[in-house]
Amino acid sequence: MLPIIVYRYVSPVIGRKRESLLMNQPLERTALEKMAPAGKPLIYRQFLSTRITHWLWAICLFFLVLSGLQIFNARPDLYIGQQSGFGFDNAILRFDAADTANGPRGYTTIFGKRFDTTGVFGLSGSGDNLEARGFPAWATIPSYQDLATGRVIHFFFAWVLVATLLTWLVSSLVNGHLVRDLIPRRKDLRRLGSDLADHLRLRFHHRREYNVLQKFTYAFVLIILLPLMVLTGLTMSPGVDASFPFLVEIFGGRQTARTIHFLGMALIVLFFLVHMLMVLATGPLNALRSIITGRYRTDTSAPDATAQPGE
């Protein structure tokens, strides 16, 4: 019985009229939904295109981050400018290993400051299987050092990400999701302080519309960060540089583009961690149902609780 109840709770009702999914029609309630707390309507919040692209991004970014760290390990340092190498002192980050009186140690150097990071960065492994590498085996795809395979995986999912981003952009312009739900407005700026205070107090409101912090964060990631990752990734390609040399000039050199690309990856990982914490804090079942079926249960106090996407 339990699998049947769970299925009915998180999935659309089979045989529901197509009109119930139109933007101006409320959803017909199932028997289980009628047992939910009174006054907490279940509304259609996420478009199908939003849900599909969300999961495609999740898959792409997983493989892109881990294969990207595999590629980074082939040259575990970052530079600013056009050039890099032994004859230049422009490294801002470096992972390396060295033999010491106490045995081999791994080090991380940030802006000239050196830290012992043995076991995580620079030198990782266990027992007699210590290996000099930037990131440990569990953080890369493949787990062993294989630059060629890492590049194949990285480039494949990079183009899938680009196609997904373009699909999301077109569909969000057509259905109004981008302008209505993501672009912050003047009233959002006025509510920023109170919304931040509510988050610090762990007071969350369940509305159809995104809260102010969500709007600013999603807009930054989708409109600025992901396109920036694509452009810096293209800038690191000699073939692309030959066709579009202005990209190198825009980013101040291929090495600077590589550093920006790496920092962008770190921001994406930070976004993922905060995103997951917010999902757990605000109600994982409600959030998961929303991004799988599109349906979301709102608060009675939410002024737009009964509004549907597109209204």
C-alpha positions as CSV (number, residue, x, y, z in Angstrom):
1,M,0.0,0.0,0.0
2,L,2.8,2.5,0.9
3,P,4.2,2.6,-2.7
4,I,0.8,3.3,-4.1
5,I,0.1,6.1,-1.6
6,V,3.5,7.7,-2.3
7,Y,2.9,7.4,-6.0
8,R,-0.4,9.1,-5.8
9,Y,1.1,11.8,-3.6
10,V,3.9,12.9,-5.9
11,S,2.5,12.2,-9.4
12,P,-0.2,13.7,-11.5
13,V,-3.5,12.0,-11.5
14,I,-3.9,9.7,-14.5
15,G,-6.9,10.7,-16.6
16,R,-7.1,14.3,-15.4
17,K,-8.6,16.6,-18.0
18,R,-6.0,18.5,-20.1
19,E,-7.7,21.8,-19.1
20,S,-6.6,21.3,-15.5
21,L,-3.1,22.0,-16.6
22,L,-3.9,25.2,-18.4
23,M,-2.6,28.3,-16.7
24,N,-6.0,29.7,-15.8
25,Q,-7.6,26.6,-14.3
26,P,-7.2,25.2,-10.8
27,L,-6.2,21.6,-10.4
28,E,-8.8,19.0,-9.5
29,R,-8.1,17.6,-6.1
30,T,-7.5,13.8,-5.5
31,A,-8.9,12.0,-2.5
32,L,-5.5,12.1,-0.8
33,E,-5.2,15.8,-1.4
34,K,-8.6,16.4,0.2
35,M,-7.2,14.9,3.4
36,A,-4.5,17.6,3.5
37,P,-4.7,20.5,6.0
38,A,-7.7,22.7,5.0
39,G,-6.9,26.1,3.5
40,K,-3.5,25.0,2.0
41,P,-4.2,24.9,-1.8
42,L,-2.2,22.8,-4.2
43,I,-1.3,24.9,-7.2
44,Y,0.5,24.3,-10.5
45,R,3.8,26.1,-10.0
46,Q,6.5,24.8,-12.4
47,F,6.1,24.5,-16.2
48,L,7.0,21.2,-17.8
49,S,10.0,22.9,-19.6
50,T,11.3,24.2,-16.3
51,R,11.2,20.8,-14.7
52,I,12.9,19.0,-17.6
53,T,15.7,21.5,-17.9
54,H,16.2,21.5,-14.2
55,W,17.0,17.8,-14.1
56,L,19.1,18.1,-17.3
57,W,21.1,20.8,-15.6
58,A,21.6,18.7,-12.5
59,I,22.9,15.8,-14.6
60,C,25.1,18.0,-16.8
61,L,26.7,19.9,-13.9
62,F,27.4,16.7,-12.0
63,F,29.5,15.3,-14.8
64,L,31.0,18.7,-15.8
65,V,32.3,19.5,-12.3
66,L,33.9,16.1,-11.7
67,S,35.3,15.8,-15.2
68,G,36.5,19.4,-15.0
69,L,38.5,18.6,-11.9
70,Q,40.0,15.7,-13.8
71,I,41.1,18.2,-16.5
72,F,42.4,20.6,-13.8
73,N,44.5,17.9,-12.3
74,A,46.6,17.8,-15.5
75,R,47.8,21.2,-14.6
76,P,46.8,21.9,-10.9
77,D,47.4,25.6,-10.8
78,L,45.7,28.8,-11.8
79,Y,47.2,32.0,-13.4
80,I,46.3,35.5,-14.3
81,G,47.2,36.9,-17.7
82,Q,48.2,35.7,-21.1
83,Q,51.0,33.3,-20.1
84,S,52.0,30.8,-17.5
85,G,55.0,28.5,-16.7
86,F,58.2,28.3,-14.8
87,G,59.4,31.7,-16.1
88,F,56.3,33.6,-14.8
89,D,55.3,34.4,-11.2
90,N,51.6,35.0,-11.8
91,A,50.1,31.9,-10.2
92,I,47.3,32.6,-7.7
93,L,46.6,28.9,-6.8
94,R,48.8,25.8,-6.9
95,F,48.5,22.3,-5.6
96,D,51.7,20.3,-5.4
97,A,53.5,17.7,-3.4
98,A,57.0,17.6,-1.9
99,D,59.3,15.1,0.0
100,T,60.0,16.3,3.5
101,A,61.8,14.9,6.6
102,N,58.4,13.6,7.7
103,G,57.7,11.9,4.4
104,P,55.8,13.2,1.3
105,R,53.4,16.0,2.0
106,G,50.7,17.8,-0.1
107,Y,50.5,21.6,-0.3
108,T,48.1,24.2,-1.4
109,T,49.5,27.7,-2.3
110,I,47.1,30.6,-2.4
111,F,48.5,34.0,-3.4
112,G,51.9,32.9,-2.2
113,K,50.7,31.5,1.2
114,R,51.4,27.8,1.5
115,F,49.3,25.4,3.5
116,D,49.7,21.7,4.3
117,T,46.7,19.9,2.8
118,T,48.0,16.4,2.8
119,G,45.2,13.8,2.2
120,V,42.9,16.2,0.3
121,F,44.8,18.6,-2.0
122,G,48.2,18.0,-3.5
123,L,48.7,14.5,-2.1
124,S,45.9,12.1,-1.5
125,G,45.2,8.4,-1.0
126,S,45.8,6.1,1.9
127,G,48.6,4.0,3.3
128,D,51.2,3.2,0.6
129,N,48.9,4.4,-2.2
130,L,49.5,8.1,-1.8
131,E,49.4,9.9,-5.1
132,A,50.5,13.5,-6.1
133,R,47.4,15.0,-7.6
134,G,45.4,18.3,-7.3
135,F,42.0,16.9,-6.3
136,P,41.6,13.4,-4.8
137,A,40.3,10.4,-6.8
138,W,36.8,10.6,-5.3
139,A,36.3,14.1,-6.7
140,T,37.1,13.3,-10.4
141,I,35.7,11.4,-13.3
142,P,37.4,9.1,-14.1
143,S,38.8,8.5,-10.6
144,Y,42.2,7.7,-12.0
145,Q,44.3,10.2,-13.9
146,D,43.0,10.2,-17.6
147,L,43.0,13.6,-19.2
148,A,41.7,12.3,-22.6
149,T,38.6,10.6,-21.1
150,G,38.0,13.6,-18.9
151,R,38.0,15.9,-21.8
152,V,35.6,13.7,-23.8
153,I,33.1,13.6,-20.9
154,H,33.5,17.3,-20.2
155,F,32.9,18.5,-23.8
156,F,29.9,16.2,-24.3
157,F,28.0,17.4,-21.3
158,A,29.1,21.0,-22.0
159,W,27.3,21.0,-25.3
160,V,24.3,19.3,-23.7
161,L,24.3,22.1,-21.1
162,V,24.4,24.7,-23.9
163,A,21.5,23.1,-25.7
164,T,19.5,22.9,-22.4
165,L,20.3,26.5,-21.6
166,L,19.1,27.7,-25.0
167,T,15.9,25.5,-24.7
168,W,15.2,26.9,-21.3
169,L,15.7,30.5,-22.5
170,V,13.4,30.2,-25.5
171,S,10.6,28.4,-23.5
172,S,10.9,30.8,-20.6
173,L,10.5,33.8,-22.9
174,V,7.5,32.2,-24.6
175,N,5.7,31.2,-21.3
176,G,6.7,34.3,-19.5
177,H,8.6,32.5,-16.7
178,L,11.8,34.5,-17.2
179,V,10.3,38.0,-17.0
180,R,7.6,37.2,-14.5
181,D,9.3,34.9,-12.0
182,L,13.1,35.5,-12.3
183,I,13.9,39.0,-13.2
184,P,14.0,41.1,-9.9
185,R,11.8,44.2,-9.9
186,R,12.0,47.4,-7.9
187,K,9.5,46.1,-5.3
188,D,11.9,43.1,-4.8
189,L,14.7,45.5,-3.8
190,R,12.4,47.0,-1.2
191,R,11.6,43.5,0.2
192,L,15.2,42.3,0.2
193,G,15.9,43.3,3.8
194,S,12.8,41.7,5.2
195,D,13.2,38.5,3.1
196,L,16.8,38.1,4.3
197,A,15.7,38.6,7.9
198,D,13.0,35.9,7.5
199,H,15.7,33.5,6.1
200,L,18.0,34.2,9.0
201,R,15.1,33.4,11.4
202,L,14.3,30.3,9.4
203,R,10.8,31.7,8.7
204,F,9.8,30.5,5.2
205,H,6.7,31.4,3.2
206,H,5.3,29.0,0.6
207,R,4.0,31.0,-2.3
208,R,3.6,30.5,-6.0
209,E,6.1,33.2,-6.7
210,Y,9.8,32.9,-5.8
211,N,11.0,34.9,-2.8
212,V,13.4,37.8,-3.4
213,L,16.6,35.9,-2.6
214,Q,15.5,33.1,-4.9
215,K,14.9,35.6,-7.7
216,F,18.3,37.2,-7.4
217,T,20.1,33.9,-7.0
218,Y,18.4,32.1,-9.9
219,A,18.8,35.1,-12.1
220,F,22.5,35.4,-11.4
221,V,23.1,31.6,-12.0
222,L,21.0,31.3,-15.1
223,I,21.5,34.6,-16.8
224,I,25.1,35.5,-15.7
225,L,27.0,32.6,-14.3
226,L,26.2,29.7,-16.7
227,P,26.7,31.9,-19.8
228,L,30.0,33.1,-18.3
229,M,31.0,29.5,-17.8
230,V,30.3,28.7,-21.5
231,L,32.2,31.7,-22.8
232,T,35.3,31.1,-20.6
233,G,35.2,27.5,-21.6
234,L,35.2,28.5,-25.3
235,T,38.0,31.0,-24.7
236,M,40.3,28.2,-23.5
237,S,39.9,26.5,-26.9
238,P,42.7,27.4,-29.4
239,G,40.3,26.7,-32.3
240,V,37.7,29.1,-31.0
241,D,40.3,31.7,-30.2
242,A,41.5,31.6,-33.9
243,S,37.9,32.3,-35.0
244,F,36.9,34.7,-32.3
245,P,40.1,36.3,-31.0
246,F,38.2,39.0,-29.2
247,L,37.2,36.5,-26.5
248,V,40.8,36.3,-25.3
249,E,40.9,40.1,-25.2
250,I,37.7,40.3,-23.2
251,F,38.8,37.9,-20.5
252,G,42.4,39.2,-20.4
253,G,44.1,36.0,-21.7
254,R,43.4,32.3,-21.8
255,Q,44.9,31.8,-18.4
256,T,42.6,34.4,-16.8
257,A,39.7,32.8,-18.6
258,R,40.7,29.4,-17.1
259,T,40.9,31.0,-13.6
260,I,37.4,32.6,-14.0
261,H,36.1,29.3,-15.2
262,F,37.4,27.6,-12.1
263,L,36.0,30.2,-9.8
264,G,32.6,29.9,-11.6
265,M,32.7,26.2,-10.9
266,A,33.3,26.9,-7.2
267,L,30.2,29.3,-7.2
268,I,28.1,26.6,-8.8
269,V,29.1,24.1,-6.2
270,L,28.3,26.7,-3.4
271,F,24.9,27.3,-5.1
272,F,24.2,23.6,-5.1
273,L,25.0,23.2,-1.4
274,V,22.9,26.2,-0.3
275,H,20.1,25.1,-2.7
276,M,20.0,21.7,-1.0
277,L,20.0,23.2,2.5
278,M,17.1,25.4,1.6
279,V,15.1,22.5,0.1
280,L,15.6,20.6,3.4
281,A,14.7,23.6,5.5
282,T,11.6,24.6,3.6
283,G,10.1,21.2,3.1
284,P,11.8,18.6,0.9
285,L,8.6,16.7,-0.1
286,N,6.8,19.9,-1.3
287,A,9.8,21.1,-3.2
288,L,10.5,17.7,-4.8
289,R,6.8,17.3,-5.8
290,S,7.0,20.8,-7.3
291,I,10.0,20.0,-9.5
292,I,8.7,16.6,-10.5
293,T,5.0,17.1,-11.1
294,G,4.8,20.9,-11.1
295,R,2.3,21.0,-8.1
296,Y,3.2,23.0,-5.0
297,R,1.3,23.4,-1.7
298,T,1.1,27.0,-0.6
299,D,0.5,28.8,2.7
300,T,-3.0,30.2,3.5
301,S,-1.4,33.6,4.2
302,A,0.3,33.8,0.8
303,P,-1.5,36.5,-1.2
304,D,-0.9,34.7,-4.5
305,A,-1.6,31.2,-3.2
306,T,-4.3,30.4,-5.7
307,A,-2.6,32.0,-8.6
308,Q,-1.4,29.8,-11.5
309,P,1.7,30.3,-13.6
310,G,0.9,32.8,-16.3
311,E,-1.5,34.9,-14.2
